[in-house]
């Protein structure tokens, strides 16, 4: 019997994680950190491609749009277009199970408010 490495174990768990399980963990984590979390439960009459989660933390000046996918899930063309459009105004991205298991989700939720500059200024 071969013993799995930590990375092999994480990859195995990530492959088996459904999007609903990923979403439940992300939502719980975000709420614990003080985020307001919005998810459209029935998107059939909504604009195609809108991300799964909107995460807002007013006190920290954070607004994140996140699409959730299984480890092998693919973005639709509409999702790519919407993420590109929102990316000009907010923090956007895609989270997969491995991102949760490796700590990327938590790191991004805990990240400080991005600094903004006036055009022509150096940060």
C-alpha positions, 0 to 999 in steps of 0.5 A: 500500500502506497502512502499518499503525500499531503499534495496527493491527498489534497488533489484526491479530495479536490477531485471528489468535491462537488460545487455545492460542498465548495460553496457551503464551505466558502460561504461559511468562511466568508460569513465568519470573516464578516462578509455579506454573501449573496448567491442567486439560488435560481439563475434561470431568469438572470443574466447569463454568466453572472458569478456564483458569489458576491462577497462584500465587506464594507468596513474593509472596503472589499468587493469580490465576485467569485465563480465556483467550479469543480476541480475540472469544471470549465467556464462558459463563454458568458462567464468569461465575458462577465468576469472580464467586464466585472474585473475592470471594477472589482476583484474577480476570480474563480475558486476551485476545491484545491484553492480552498484546501491549499488556503488560497480562498482564505488568503484572498478573503483576508487580503487587505483593501487594495490601494487605489491611486489617482491616474498619473500618481505612483502608489 
